[in-house]
Structure formats: C-alpha cells, structure tokens
Amino acid sequence: MTAQAEAAAAAPEGTGRPRPATVPPPATTTPATATGTGPAAGADTDPSPGTDTDPSTAATGTDPSPGAGTEPGTAAPTTDPGTGRAAILRAARRAFALRPYAEVTLRGIAADAGVSASLIVKRFGSKEQLFAAVADFGPAADALFGAPLPELGRHLVHTLVGQRRAQQGDPLLRVVFSLGISDERSLLRDRFQEQITDRLATLLTGPDAALRAELIAAQLIGLGATLSIHRTGAASQAPPERLADLYAPALQRLIEG
C-alpha cells in the first residue's frame, strides 16, 4: 500500500449509502473513563502491511485490552493465549483493505493469520460478523475520548501514539482505505462518522461542534498517517509526552472552540 493511500484523510462521505443487509451492527459500547486505553474485540489497526501493522508480528497472537495502560493514553499489550483473535483481526483488516469485499475469504484470512478457517468461525461466526468487528470503531472511541475536555488534547495524542506502539497498529487509519469504495467496505466510513466524529461532536461544547469534531478527526488521522510514513523518523523515537507537547495544543484549541 502506498503512502499516498495512507495520507488520504478526506472527511467521511455521506452516511446515506445503503449498508449491506448481511453485516450486523457492532455491539454497543460504553464510554471509558480517563484511565487505561486499548481496544478489545474490535481493536483497531491500519490494515496495510508495511504501514501500521508489522507483517512480522501479524500472527503473534497479542490482544491489547482496555485498561492496560500505565500512563494516560498508553496501552500495554496482553497475550492472547490460544485464541488467535488478535492475529485474525489484523489479517482481516489487511484483507478487507486490499481486496474487494466479495473477494475476501475466511481461508485467505486464516492463512495470513496462521490459524485455521474453523477457528475464525469459532471466534467470529461468519465473514459478515468478522467484518463487523473490523468496522467497529467503538472501542477506539472509548479509549480516545476517555478524558475530561480540559485534558482531552493531550489524552488523544497519548492514546493514539500509545496504541500504535503497543499494538503495532493505528486505531483510526484504516478508514482511509474505504474512500471511493462503494461495496460493503463503505461501512467503515459510516461507522467512523457515527462512532468517532459524531460522538466527539456530542462531547464538545460551544459553537461549530460538528465542524470542530471533523477537524479533530482530520488531525488524528493526519498524525497516524505521518507516523506511518516516517516509520523510522524522529517522531517514531520521540516519547509520547514530547509528541503531546508539540501536537496537543492545536487539538485543544479545537476542543475548546
């Protein structure tokens, strides 16, 4: 996948596009508190090999869990003994990003994840249910928005950077792979709009909340894309606290309006 695809951070297109009847909605999530972060079943990573998911770790079976962080926005990976769930999700994100929905098979995902197709059925039930987990941004929203508004700018940076480093993947960036796509993968745009942008807008106070929420989402996607492009650059070596010092003030201005 090219850097150009990663850098695409256009606002999600309209949510009026018909959704596939076979894809079940994601489970309802409950907003998290300001403590630890990290997605669970719908853990979010960028599905493109060589961008946010390290192919060498694709089948390691790590499954980050909420609340594992030891500092704001930092998640510590936990093991996924014997389940293969995290490896399956990473492989599924890559598959759905790189190929049309109809061409993705459970056998192909299983081969990439290093598990059997029957294990995918056991863990997720069907291709449609697996895709619903891939398209679910709810756990990412719980982690990203789990701080009071006066502290939210720094928390957003800590959370995004912490999840990327702990989980070898970005919590939001996969949405760019749905741009210009009209098949079932357009659900990624709809879910992002509902679970990230619209949810953030309801948290903000003051005028232009929807506009400010979209601009905050754009800055978060842009940060993720930049960290992916410069995988061995200065930002990849900088501590999250320093990144927050430099990047959070612009986010906080949008948060406060």
Steps between C-alpha positions, in 0.01 A plus 500: 500500500638838404561790733254697286216270605595535867512877480146526363310662783193628322191541716279191500249511221130510564338242719203457272663222299301175542672257732520131425217314663725211592737700717379516862548823697783507752433445865409809701796635690513698824721808520822430688641699786819699483712207611662233279434466131507240231237322289378153566300292250491774238858611557598744230804480281591625159450200274771577249817290536804716543304800619355446846495125540838334502470180292754333725260535792179422314452159657654549842163481673523812711168654594515843668237551764340815639642627823847357452676835470731625771483864393222701334439372149758222517386140461708201591455192282364189660534149371234320303580144606351240272221717355666659196242780517742790462686334212170431325390864534831629365484266202135591438578871498769447239276280288201733499722802430686349208228303320130546414270359765372224272853374436595465866474147635530354845757254367719786377471686830577182689813436293624855566424474872660158534182337628233271360183625332300301755658707779375819333150354489531404867616847606291720269229283346511610137670729252228760554547497876876519463465804276264659754780469759747656257262789433434569869669819623317490834791368710731758344253777584475380860877525536550825310221693669561370852615828654341829609488769234772717664740205472370344180758643257795337672301186568421460129869515409606266781230251408565493127878476537477252786266268313711511186814403689341239724285337234697555177199676353309827479152523657353715220708494185328208329203722419698659215494169314123533462520829310352476151373146564135408445491139619444376855820671612319834487372392842839609634418860407154481652627351826783755522251783452264363764744369759786748473398831340138521613576368847776756545267779385257411778779536756610845386343820629461832326435589137593297192534175696450283190758697301752490782447126544575441132816708521616313811441170321700632205792589726497157662495323164775730380713420804452129442584527131813703572623251758446223246684683222795583726519161666866546593494878529533735793136463603535125531779552754341785693327423832121546498534784751714701258265430210212620717692818589526588131177363354238522773467881519345519152259222591411670827419827322247312286363321804440826686375687192 
